[in-house]
Amino acid sequence: MLKVHSRCDLSCDHCYVYQHVDQTWRGRPARMPPATVQAAARRIAAHAHAHGLPVVHVVLHGGEPLLLGAAGLREVLAELRTTITPVTRLDLRMQTNGVLLDEELCRLFVEYDVRVGVSFDGDRAANDRHRVFAHGGSSHDQVRRALALLRRPEHRASYAGILCTIDVRNDPDRVYEALLAESPPRVDLLLPHATWDHPPQRPGPTPYADWLGRIHRRWVDDGRPMSIRMFEALRPGGGGTEAFGLAPADVLVIEADGSWEQVDSLKTAYHGAAGTGFDVFDHSVDEVARHPGVAVRQDGVDGLCATCRSCPVVDRCGGGLYAHRWRTGSGFDNPSVYCADLLRLIDTVDAYPPPPAPVSGEWSATSPVDEVLDDLATGHGSASTLAVLAATQLSITRALLAACRDRSGTTAAWELLVHLDQAAPEAVRVVLAHPFVRPALVHRLDPSAPSGLGAAVDPLPALAIAAALRAGVPAAMTVPVRADTITLPTLGSLVLPGLGESAEVTVRPGEVQIRGGSVARTVRLDPLASPSTGWLPTRDVPVPGGRLLLEDGDPYRDCYGQPVEPRLEVPAARALGRTLGQAWQVVHRDVPAHAAALDGGLRAVVPLAPDPARPLRSATARHAFGAVAVTPHPDPETMAVLLVHEWQHAKLGAVLDLYDLVEPGQEGRIRVPWRPDPRPPEGVLQGVYAHLAVTQVWQSRAATDQRDASAHAAHFLAWTRDGVDALLASRSLTAVGERFVGQLRHALEETRVGSR
């Protein structure tokens, strides 16, 4: 670790370099002189050559290394590459607060193959609790700008991840969500530096384990969408880090004046704790490695105190971070000051199964954010982008499912789902991805929901039974009943008068045995069953992209703010199915790019009840990704426009679940040509995104000389253009939002050129 600049432009009150007991930085130069860089590079190269090392890792650190500027950093990087690369592979990294990161520096790091880690503590409140300027000002916006630069496709290779220091006063859910939103390849969660002389804040017996346990639960329930090194290191065989495990210590520090030091977290113990008395001008790496403070950390379990040596999980925590063991009088011969937290956290990690092997081509939250938004700004979005949206929506559903687990009166359903998620993950995925699972979970968690609408109904048992049926796994469960009905998402509904409030449900492949109230019956799950059997299967429609559910039975489909049709009679269902299939083919004919987006995500259509005053109605619901609602209409050309229009709303809703495109707290209203009343910024954004797609449909039809198509294309083009311009002029968008809408404007101009 090279301390290339020993001063910093932030004044973080938890910084061990400046704010803890060691103050040796005061006597050192601000910048590492070129001669010191040369001497350090030669020492590293000589050590690698002498020991035949296949790789060495060098981290530029501080202070704040970006204070060197682009020219100064280029000199350091060039020296290291020139001297070390001929001898061994050089893994170059840098840790920064990100405040000064810009495009020139990003290009420099790509050029020299430098992986950059950024210190960032989460949401604004969490980050600004400690990471502030000397005048007390926030660094949050500057750090997020730096992370956005690293996420760009041209810089992504240099994005190493995020370092986040824990403060139990921060909301762990908000911190997790803020970290996840930055799409980091890896997150390092760090316990705040403390010793037995200066113990950490402790509002309970194990507050740090409890705080981290909440993040661990979210992370696992979301499918481990990013690497979190702490959790991975604490698993059996997870591998050691400086903070955990018994692997020999392998980090040395070269200070700005050329002094060799031990790992610099020791600065939190006492003044001069990290010192060795050696420097790069007169002493080799091997000489420093024989220093007693370094040598003791090569001894594994033998270098720990008696308490740690007798602990059953010593191979997992390794006694914790060396600096955290310090106590005046007994030195480092103590357990970690976080010992109780580490024990509890290991129990938490062990309570969850290990991660499954990755599936080839599977999307994770480390996918570049800008690529997703840029693709959607074309007006449609590719199949891979739709896969991103679907995966993140499924993660949200899994998180809601975990929250509902805490309200469930039994653990049986959760345990069955966990088992099936390992044994038959595709069956669980299909059930949880059903568009109306999330509305059911949201309703369950809403304390204001009237009990008559199902607030007291636990959705987990029916989900577990549906997944078991799909997996062909026998299972038994007590399932709540609502209005004599048990709904099994993606499959259908069991409607049996007299069931009571709950029923014992036993499933075997293709059939269900039910006992509840006055009912005791075995029901065959025949897709062609008569309603008299009590089984009402969910019907599907063949479409070019696969099969589309005609969802007219799930009780939570009633989430559109408009009346929905009851279950359709067979002739009506067949007629709507034919229209939907033909409409899908029309979309493929007119706008193949939008058809690919439909194929990639639209899974269900809900029939709305007819309204003579508004015969053409359609809707989407924010919590029901994968579905749209339409009034049945016999004309496939008209239905095609409705599908494209509503699917735009669904896609943008999924984006808004992930990214702030509109500045929070915007109360202004914007006048738009398609509504008589001024609209909020998000409503205008939804409108222009949907109208852009409709413009593209009519423009395509105009190219084939369809009657009135040119007039319709011009009409929607004008609407969309005026809406985009009003939105950009409103100053209500975030920087990301302005970029997204600006690209929509570009796509609109291309549409206008194509329509001339």
C-alpha positions in Angstrom: 0.0 0.0 0.0 1.6 3.3 -1.2 0.6 6.4 0.6 1.1 8.6 -2.4 -0.5 11.7 -0.8 -0.8 12.0 3.0 -3.4 14.8 3.2 -7.1 14.7 2.5 -9.8 17.0 1.1 -12.5 15.5 3.5 -12.6 15.7 7.3 -14.2 12.3 8.2 -14.5 12.1 11.9 -14.1 8.3 11.9 -10.8 8.3 10.0 -8.0 6.4 11.7 -5.3 8.4 10.0 -6.2 11.8 11.3 -8.8 11.4 14.0 -7.4 8.6 16.1 -4.4 8.4 18.6 -1.6 8.0 16.0 -0.6 11.4 14.6 2.6 10.5 12.7 1.1 12.0 9.5 1.9 15.5 10.8 5.7 14.9 10.3 5.4 13.5 6.8 5.5 15.2 3.4 2.1 15.8 1.7 3.2 14.1 -1.5 5.4 11.0 -2.0 8.5 12.4 -3.9 9.4 10.7 -7.2 12.6 9.3 -5.7 10.6 7.5 -3.0 8.2 6.1 -5.7 11.3 4.8 -7.6 12.8 3.2 -4.5 9.5 1.6 -3.5 9.0 0.2 -7.0 12.5 -1.3 -7.0 12.0 -2.9 -3.6 8.7 -4.5 -4.8 10.2 -5.7 -8.0 13.3 -7.2 -6.2 11.0 -9.0 -3.7 8.9 -10.5 -6.5 11.9 -11.6 -8.4 13.6 -13.2 -5.4 10.5 -15.2 -4.4 9.2 -15.9 -7.9 5.9 -14.2 -7.1 3.3 -14.6 -9.9 1.5 -11.4 -9.0 1.9 -8.5 -6.6 -0.9 -6.1 -5.5 -0.2 -2.4 -5.1 -2.8 -0.1 -3.7 -2.5 3.7 -4.1 -3.8 5.2 -0.9 -3.6 8.3 1.3 -4.8 10.6 2.6 -6.4 11.1 -0.7 -4.4 9.9 -3.8 -6.5 12.0 -6.2 -4.9 15.1 -4.7 -1.9 14.2 -6.8 -3.9 15.2 -9.9 -3.8 13.5 -13.3 -0.2 14.4 -14.0 1.2 13.3 -10.7 -0.7 10.0 -10.7 0.5 9.3 -14.3 4.1 9.6 -13.1 3.5 7.2 -10.2 1.6 4.7 -12.4 4.2 4.8 -15.1 7.0 4.2 -12.7 5.3 1.2 -11.1 4.4 -0.3 -14.5 7.8 0.3 -15.9 9.7 -1.2 -13.0 7.5 -4.0 -11.8 5.7 -5.4 -14.9 8.8 -6.9 -16.5 9.2 -9.0 -13.3 5.7 -10.1 -12.4 2.0 -9.3 -13.0 1.1 -6.1 -11.3 -2.4 -5.7 -9.9 -2.8 -2.0 -9.5 -5.6 -0.6 -7.4 -6.6 2.7 -5.7 -8.8 3.7 -2.8 -10.4 7.1 -3.0 -13.1 9.2 -1.5 -14.1 10.0 -5.1 -14.7 13.7 -4.6 -12.1 14.8 -7.3 -12.8 11.9 -9.8 -13.4 13.2 -13.3 -13.4 11.8 -16.9 -9.7 12.5 -17.4 -8.7 10.5 -14.3 -11.1 7.7 -15.4 -9.4 7.5 -18.8 -6.0 7.4 -17.0 -7.1 4.5 -14.8 -8.3 2.6 -17.8 -5.1 3.2 -19.6 -3.0 1.9 -16.7 -5.4 -0.8 -15.8 -6.1 0.5 -12.3 -9.1 -0.8 -10.3 -10.7 2.0 -8.2 -12.5 1.5 -4.9 -14.6 4.4 -3.6 -15.4 5.1 0.0 -19.2 5.6 0.4 -21.4 5.0 3.4 -24.8 4.7 1.7 -27.7 7.1 1.5 -27.2 10.8 2.0 -28.0 10.8 5.8 -25.6 7.8 6.3 -22.8 9.2 4.2 -23.0 12.7 5.6 -22.9 11.5 9.2 -19.1 11.2 8.9 -17.9 11.8 5.3 -18.0 15.6 5.1 -15.7 18.5 4.2 -13.9 20.5 6.9 -16.6 23.2 6.8 -19.2 20.5 7.4 -20.6 20.4 3.9 -21.9 17.2 2.2 -19.8 15.0 -0.1 -22.7 12.8 -1.1 -23.4 14.3 -4.5 -19.7 14.3 -5.5 -19.2 10.7 -4.5 -22.3 9.6 -6.4 -21.1 11.5 -9.5 -17.8 9.6 -9.2 -19.6 6.3 -9.0 -21.7 7.2 -12.1 -18.5 7.9 -14.0 -17.0 4.5 -13.0 -20.2 2.7 -14.1 -19.9 4.0 -17.7 -19.2 1.3 -20.1 -15.9 2.9 -21.2 -14.7 3.1 -17.5 -16.4 0.0 -16.0 -13.3 -2.1 -16.1 -11.8 0.2 -13.5 -14.7 0.0 -11.1 -13.5 -2.2 -8.2 -16.3 -1.5 -5.7 -17.4 0.4 -2.6 -15.9 0.6 0.9 -18.6 1.3 3.5 -18.0 2.0 7.1 -20.8 0.8 9.4 -22.6 3.1 11.8 -25.5 1.3 13.6 -27.4 4.6 13.9 -27.9 4.5 10.1 -30.9 2.6 8.6 -29.4 -0.7 7.3 -32.1 -1.0 4.6 -31.5 2.4 3.2 -27.7 1.8 3.3 -28.1 -1.5 1.4 -30.4 0.0 -1.2 -28.1 3.0 -1.7 -25.1 0.6 -2.2 -27.0 -1.7 -4.5 -28.2 1.3 -6.6 -24.6 2.0 -7.5 -24.1 -1.4 -9.1 -20.8 -2.2 -7.4 -18.8 -5.3 -8.3 -18.0 -5.7 -4.6 -18.8 -4.0 -1.3 -16.6 -4.1 1.7 -18.5 -3.4 4.9 -16.1 -2.3 7.6 -16.6 -2.3 11.4 -15.7 1.1 12.7 -12.2 1.1 14.2 -12.2 0.7 18.0 -10.2 -1.0 20.7 -10.8 -2.1 24.3 -9.4 1.3 25.4 -11.8 3.1 23.1 -14.7 0.7 22.6 -17.4 1.2 19.9 -20.8 2.6 20.5 -22.9 -0.3 21.8 -26.7 0.4 22.1 -27.3 -3.3 22.7 -25.5 -6.6 23.3 -24.7 -7.2 19.6 -25.8 -4.1 17.6 -23.3 -4.6 14.8 -24.3 -8.2 14.2 -28.0 -7.2 14.3 -27.4 -4.3 11.8 -25.3 -6.5 9.5 -27.8 -9.3 9.8 -30.5 -7.2 8.4 -28.3 -6.4 5.3 -27.4 -10.1 5.0 -31.0 -11.1 4.9 -31.8 -8.5 2.2 -28.7 -9.6 0.3 -29.6 -13.3 0.4 -33.3 -12.7 -0.4 -32.3 -10.6 -3.4 -30.2 -13.5 -4.7 -26.8 -12.1 -3.6 -26.8 -9.4 -6.4 -23.4 -8.1 -5.6 -20.3 -9.5 -3.8 -20.2 -8.5 -0.1 -16.8 -9.6 1.1 -17.5 -9.7 4.8 -20.3 -12.3 4.3 -18.4 -14.3 1.8 -15.3 -14.4 4.0 -17.3 -15.6 7.1 -18.7 -18.6 5.3 -16.9 -22.0 5.9 -14.0 -22.0 3.6 -14.7 -18.4 2.6 -11.1 -17.4 2.6 -9.2 -15.0 4.8 -9.1 -11.2 4.6 -7.2 -8.7 6.8 -10.3 -8.6 9.0 -11.2 -12.3 9.2 -9.6 -15.7 9.0 -6.2 -17.1 9.8 -4.4 -16.5 6.5 -0.9 -14.9 7.1 -0.9 -11.1 7.0 0.4 -10.0 3.6 0.1 -6.2 3.7 2.8 -3.7 4.2 2.5 0.1 3.9 5.0 2.6 2.4 4.3 6.0 3.8 4.9 9.3 1.9 8.4 9.6 3.3 9.4 6.1 2.4 8.9 4.6 5.8 7.8 0.9 6.0 4.8 0.4 8.3 2.6 -2.4 9.3 -1.0 -2.4 8.3 -2.2 1.1 8.9 -5.4 0.2 10.8 -3.0 -0.1 13.8 -3.0 3.7 13.9 -6.2 3.3 15.9 -4.3 1.5 18.8 -1.7 3.9 20.0 0.7 6.6 18.6 3.4 4.9 16.5 1.7 1.4 16.6 2.3 0.8 12.9 5.9 1.9 12.8 8.8 -0.5 12.0 11.8 1.8 12.0 12.6 0.7 8.4 12.4 2.5 5.1 12.5 1.7 1.4 15.9 3.3 0.9 17.8 1.0 3.3 15.6 -2.0 4.0 14.2 -4.8 1.9 10.7 -6.4 2.1 12.2 -9.5 3.7 13.7 -7.4 6.5 10.4 -5.8 7.2 8.6 -9.1 7.2 10.9 -10.2 10.1 9.7 -7.3 12.3 8.0 -8.8 15.4 4.8 -7.0 14.7 4.6 -8.4 11.2 5.9 -11.9 12.1 3.3 -12.5 14.8 0.6 -12.2 12.2 2.1 -15.0 10.2 1.5 -17.6 13.0 -2.2 -18.3 12.3 -4.0 -19.6 15.4 -0.8 -19.7 17.4 -0.6 -16.0 17.3 -4.0 -15.5 19.0 -5.0 -15.2 22.6 -6.1 -18.2 24.7 -9.7 -17.2 24.4 -9.6 -17.2 20.7 -7.6 -20.4 20.4 -10.3 -22.3 22.3 -13.2 -20.8 20.3 -15.0 -23.2 18.0 -15.3 -20.6 15.2 -11.7 -19.3 15.4 -11.1 -20.6 11.8 -13.9 -18.3 10.6 -13.3 -14.9 12.3 -9.5 -15.5 13.0 -9.7 -13.3 16.0 -11.1 -10.3 14.1 -9.0 -7.4 12.9 -5.7 -7.2 14.7 -6.1 -3.5 15.7 -9.4 -4.2 17.3 -7.7 -6.5 19.9 -5.7 -3.7 21.5 -5.9 -3.1 25.3 -3.4 -1.2 27.4 -1.6 -3.7 29.6 -2.2 -6.8 27.5 -1.4 -5.4 24.1 -3.0 -7.4 21.2 -3.3 -10.6 23.3 -7.1 -10.2 23.5 -10.2 -11.2 21.5 -11.6 -8.6 19.2 -13.6 -5.8 20.9 -16.4 -7.0 18.5 -16.1 -10.6 19.6 -19.8 -11.0 20.6 -20.9 -9.4 17.3 -18.7 -11.7 15.3 -20.1 -14.8 17.0 -23.7 -13.8 16.3 -22.9 -12.7 12.7 -21.4 -16.1 12.0 -24.6 -17.8 13.3 -26.6 -15.5 11.0 -24.4 -16.4 8.0 -24.7 -20.1 8.8 -28.5 -19.9 9.0 -28.7 -19.4 5.3 -27.8 -22.0 2.6 -24.7 -21.4 0.5 -25.2 -19.6 -2.7 -26.1 -21.7 -5.8 -23.6 -22.0 -8.6 -24.0 -19.1 -11.1 -26.1 -19.7 -14.2 -24.4 -18.9 -17.4 -25.6 -15.6 -18.8 -27.5 -14.8 -15.6 -28.0 -11.1 -15.0 -26.8 -9.6 -11.7 -27.1 -6.1 -10.2 -23.6 -5.4 -11.3 -24.8 -4.9 -14.9 -23.9 -1.4 -16.0 -26.7 1.0 -15.2 -26.1 3.5 -18.0 -26.4 0.7 -20.6 -29.8 -0.1 -19.3 -31.1 3.5 -19.3 -29.5 4.2 -22.7 -31.2 1.2 -24.2 -34.6 2.1 -22.8 -34.2 5.7 -24.0 -34.5 4.4 -27.6 -38.1 4.0 -26.8 -38.2 0.2 -26.6 -35.3 -1.6 -25.0 -33.6 -4.9 -25.9 -34.3 -8.4 -24.6 -31.3 -8.2 -22.3 -32.5 -4.9 -20.8 -35.9 -6.4 -20.2 -34.1 -9.3 -18.4 -32.5 -6.7 -16.2 -35.8 -5.1 -15.3 -37.5 -8.5 -14.7 -34.6 -9.6 -12.5 -34.7 -6.4 -10.3 -38.5 -6.7 -10.0 -38.1 -10.2 -8.8 -35.5 -9.1 -6.3 -38.0 -6.5 -4.9 -40.6 -9.3 -4.7 -38.2 -11.5 -2.8 -37.4 -8.7 -0.4 -41.2 -8.2 0.3 -41.6 -11.9 0.7 -38.9 -11.9 3.4 -40.7 -9.0 5.2 -43.9 -11.0 5.0 -42.1 -13.9 6.6 -41.8 -11.9 9.7 -45.6 -11.4 9.9 -46.4 -15.0 9.1 -48.0 -17.1 11.8 -46.0 -20.2 10.8 -42.6 -21.0 9.5 -43.7 -24.0 7.5 -44.5 -22.0 4.3 -41.2 -20.2 4.4 -39.2 -23.4 5.0 -40.9 -25.1 2.1 -40.1 -22.1 -0.2 -36.5 -22.1 0.9 -36.3 -25.9 0.2 -37.9 -25.5 -3.2 -35.7 -22.5 -4.0 -32.7 -24.9 -3.7 -34.3 -28.1 -5.2 -36.4 -26.5 -7.9 -35.4 -22.8 -8.3 -37.2 -22.4 -11.6 -40.6 -23.3 -10.1 -40.1 -20.7 -7.3 -38.9 -18.1 -9.8 -42.0 -18.5 -12.0 -44.4 -18.3 -9.1 -42.7 -15.2 -7.6 -42.5 -13.5 -11.0 -46.2 -13.7 -11.4 -47.3 -10.1 -11.7 -49.9 -10.2 -8.8 -47.6 -11.8 -6.2 -46.1 -8.4 -5.4 -49.4 -6.6 -5.0 -50.5 -9.3 -2.6 -47.3 -8.9 -0.5 -47.6 -5.1 -0.5 -51.2 -5.4 0.6 -50.2 -7.8 3.4 -47.5 -5.3 4.7 -49.8 -2.3 4.5 -51.1 -1.5 8.0 -53.9 0.6 6.7 -55.3 -2.0 4.4 -58.9 -3.0 5.4 -59.1 -6.5 6.8 -62.0 -7.4 4.5 -59.6 -7.0 1.5 -57.2 -9.6 2.8 -54.8 -7.7 5.1 -55.1 -10.7 7.5 -54.5 -13.3 4.8 -50.9 -14.7 4.8 -49.9 -15.1 1.1 -46.9 -17.4 1.8 -48.7 -20.7 2.1 -50.5 -20.4 -1.2 -47.2 -19.4 -2.9 -45.4 -22.4 -1.4 -48.2 -24.8 -2.6 -48.1 -23.3 -6.1 -44.3 -23.7 -6.3 -44.6 -27.3 -5.0 -47.2 -28.1 -7.7 -45.0 -26.6 -10.3 -42.0 -28.5 -9.1 -43.9 -31.8 -8.8 -42.9 -32.0 -5.1 -45.5 -33.5 -2.6 -46.3 -31.1 0.2 -48.9 -30.3 2.9 -49.8 -26.9 4.3 -52.5 -25.0 6.1 -53.6 -22.3 3.7 -55.8 -19.3 4.5 -59.1 -19.1 2.6 -60.6 -16.0 1.1 -64.3 -16.0 0.1 -64.3 -19.9 -0.2 -61.3 -19.5 -2.6 -57.7 -20.5 -2.5 -55.7 -18.8 -5.4 -52.5 -20.5 -6.5 -50.6 -17.8 -8.5 -49.8 -18.8 -12.2 -52.0 -21.9 -11.9 -55.6 -21.0 -11.0 -58.1 -20.9 -8.1 -59.8 -23.6 -6.0 -63.4 -22.4 -5.4 -65.2 -24.6 -2.9 -68.2 -23.3 -0.9 -67.9 -24.1 2.8 -64.1 -24.1 3.1 -64.1 -21.8 6.1 -61.2 -19.6 7.0 -58.4 -22.0 6.3 -57.9 -25.5 4.8 -55.4 -28.3 5.0 -54.0 -28.6 1.5 -52.0 -31.7 0.4 -50.5 -31.6 -3.1 -49.3 -34.4 -5.3 -48.4 -34.0 -9.0 -51.5 -33.0 -10.8 -53.9 -33.0 -7.9 -54.8 -31.3 -4.6 -56.5 -32.8 -1.5 -58.4 -30.2 0.6 -59.9 -30.4 4.0 -61.5 -27.4 5.5 -64.9 -26.3 6.9 -67.4 -28.7 5.5 -65.2 -29.7 2.5 -63.1 -32.8 2.1 -62.3 -33.3 -1.6 -59.5 -34.3 -4.0 -59.4 -32.1 -7.1 -57.6 -32.9 -10.3 -55.9 -29.9 -11.7 -57.1 -30.4 -15.3 -56.7 -27.4 -17.5 -60.0 -28.3 -19.2 -61.9 -29.0 -15.9 -65.5 -27.9 -15.6 -66.1 -25.1 -13.0 -68.3 -27.6 -11.1 -65.1 -29.5 -10.0 -64.0 -26.5 -8.0 -60.9 -25.9 -10.2 -60.7 -22.7 -12.3 -57.4 -22.8 -14.1 -55.6 -19.7 -15.3 -56.0 -19.7 -19.1 -53.2 -18.8 -21.5 -52.9 -17.6 -25.0 -50.2 -18.6 -27.5 -48.3 -15.5 -28.8 -45.1 -15.2 -30.9 -43.0 -14.7 -27.8 -44.4 -17.7 -25.9 -47.6 -17.9 -23.9 -49.5 -15.0 -22.3 -51.7 -15.5 -19.2 -55.3 -14.3 -19.5 -55.5 -13.4 -15.8 -59.2 -13.0 -14.7 -59.1 -14.9 -11.4 -56.3 -13.6 -9.2 -57.9 -11.4 -6.5 -54.9 -9.0 -6.5 -55.4 -8.3 -10.2 -57.8 -5.6 -8.9 -54.9 -3.1 -8.5 -55.5 -0.7 -11.4 -57.9 1.7 -9.8 -60.5 0.6 -12.4 -63.1 -2.2 -12.2 -61.9 -5.5 -13.5 -64.0 -8.2 -15.2 -65.0 -11.2 -13.2 -64.0 -14.6 -14.7 -64.8 -14.6 -18.4 -67.1 -17.2 -19.8 -65.3 -19.5 -22.2 -66.5 -17.9 -25.5 -65.5 -14.4 -24.3 -62.1 -15.7 -23.1 -61.5 -17.4 -26.4 -62.4 -14.2 -28.3 -60.1 -12.1 -26.2 -57.3 -14.6 -26.6 -57.6 -14.6 -30.4 -57.5 -10.8 -30.4 -54.5 -10.7 -28.1 -52.6 -13.2 -30.3 -53.4 -11.3 -33.4 -52.5 -8.0 -31.8 -49.1 -9.4 -30.8 -48.5 -10.3 -34.4 -49.4 -6.8 -35.4 -46.8 -5.4 -33.0 -44.2 -7.7 -34.6 -45.3 -6.4 -38.0 -45.3 -2.7 -37.2 -42.5 -2.2 -34.5 -40.3 -5.3 -34.1 -38.2 -3.6 -31.5 -41.2 -3.0 -29.3 -42.3 -6.6 -30.0 -39.1 -7.9 -28.6 -39.7 -5.8 -25.5 -43.2 -7.4 -25.2 -41.7 -10.8 -25.7 -39.1 -10.1 -23.0 -41.5 -9.2 -20.2 -45.2 -9.0 -20.7 -46.7 -12.1 -19.1 -50.3 -11.4 -18.3 -53.3 -9.4 -19.5 -56.2 -8.5 -17.2 -59.6 -7.8 -18.7 -61.1 -4.5 -17.4 -64.9 -4.2 -17.0 -66.5 -2.4 -20.0 -67.5 1.2 -19.6 -69.8 2.6 -22.4 -68.5 6.1 -21.7 -64.8 5.0 -22.3 -64.8 1.9 -24.6 -61.0 2.1 -25.0 -59.4 1.8 -21.6 -56.1 0.3 -20.5 -53.9 0.6 -17.4 -50.7 -0.6 -15.6 -50.0 -0.9 -11.9 -46.6 0.0 -10.4 -46.5 -3.2 -8.3 -47.7 -5.5 -11.1 -44.7 -5.6 -13.4 -45.3 -8.1 -16.2 -49.0 -7.4 -16.7 -51.3 -4.8 -18.3 -55.0 -4.3 -18.1 -57.2 -3.6 -21.1 -60.9 -3.4 -22.0 -61.6 -6.3 -24.4 -61.8 -5.0 -27.9 -62.3 -7.0 -31.1 -59.9 -5.0 -33.3 -56.3 -6.4 -33.1 -54.8 -3.2 -34.7 -56.3 -1.1 -31.8 -55.3 -3.7 -29.2 -51.7 -3.6 -30.5 -51.5 0.1 -29.8 -52.9 -0.4 -26.3 -50.4 -3.2 -25.5 -47.4 -1.1 -26.7 -48.7 2.0 -24.8 -49.2 0.2 -21.5 -46.0 -1.8 -21.7 -44.1 1.5 -21.9 -45.6 2.5 -18.5 -44.7 -0.9 -17.0 -41.1 -0.6 -18.1 -40.7 2.9 -16.9 -42.3 2.0 -13.6 -39.6 -0.7 -13.1 -36.9 1.9 -13.9 -38.4 4.3 -11.4 -38.2 1.6 -8.7 -34.4 1.6 -9.2 -33.4 5.1 -10.1 -34.4 8.6 -9.2 -35.1 10.3 -12.5 -37.3 13.0 -10.9 -35.9 15.1 -8.0 -37.5 14.0 -4.8 -40.1 16.4 -3.3 -41.1 18.0 -6.6 -44.5 19.6 -6.0 -44.7 21.6 -9.3 -47.1 20.8 -12.1 -46.5 20.8 -15.8 -49.0 21.6 -18.5 -49.2 19.0 -21.3 -51.3 18.8 -24.5 -52.9 15.4 -23.7 -54.5 16.3 -20.4 -56.6 19.4 -19.4 -55.1 19.4 -15.9 -51.4 20.1 -15.1 -49.5 17.0 -14.3 -46.7 16.1 -11.8 -43.2 15.6 -13.4 -43.4 11.8 -13.0 -46.7 11.7 -14.7 -45.4 13.7 -17.6 -42.4 11.4 -17.9 -44.7 8.4 -18.0 -46.8 10.2 -20.7 -43.9 11.1 -23.0 -42.4 7.6 -22.8 -45.7 6.0 -23.7 -46.5 8.5 -26.5 -43.0 8.1 -28.0 -43.8 4.4 -28.6 -47.2 5.1 -30.0 -45.6 7.7 -32.3 -43.3 5.0 -33.5 -46.2 2.6 -34.1 -48.1 5.1 -36.2 -45.0 6.2 -38.1 -44.4 2.6 -39.1 -48.0 2.3 -40.3 -47.7 5.5 -42.2 -44.8 4.1 -44.1 -47.2 1.4 -45.5 -49.8 4.0 -46.4 -52.3 2.9 -43.9 -55.3 5.2 -43.8 -55.0 8.1 -41.3 -51.7 6.8 -40.0 -49.8 9.9 -41.0 -52.2 12.1 -39.1 -52.0 9.9 -36.0 -48.2 9.9 -36.2 -48.1 13.7 -36.5 -50.5 14.1 -33.6 -48.6 11.9 -31.2 -45.3 13.3 -32.3 -46.4 16.8 -31.5 -47.7 15.7 -28.1 -44.5 13.9 -27.2 -42.3 16.7 -28.4 -44.2 19.3 -26.3 -44.1 17.0 -23.3 -40.4 16.4 -23.5 -39.6 20.1 -23.9 -41.8 21.0 -21.0 -40.2 18.4 -18.8 -36.7 19.5 -19.6 -37.6 23.1 -19.0 -39.2 22.4 -15.6 -35.8 21.7 -14.0 -37.5 18.9 -12.0 -35.3 16.0 -13.1 -32.1 14.6 -11.6 -28.9 14.6 -13.6 -29.7 11.0 -14.6 -33.2 11.9 -15.5 -32.1 14.8 -17.6 -29.8 12.6 -19.5 -32.5 10.0 -20.0 -35.1 12.5 -21.2 -32.5 14.2 -23.4 -31.9 10.8 -25.1 -35.7 10.4 -25.5 -35.6 13.8 -27.3 -33.0 12.4 -29.6 -35.0 9.3 -30.3 -38.0 11.5 -31.0 -36.1 13.5 -33.5 -35.1 10.4 -35.3 -38.7 9.4 -35.4 -39.7 12.8 -36.8 -37.0 12.5 -39.5 -38.3 9.0 -40.4 -41.9 10.3 -40.7 -41.0 13.1 -43.3 
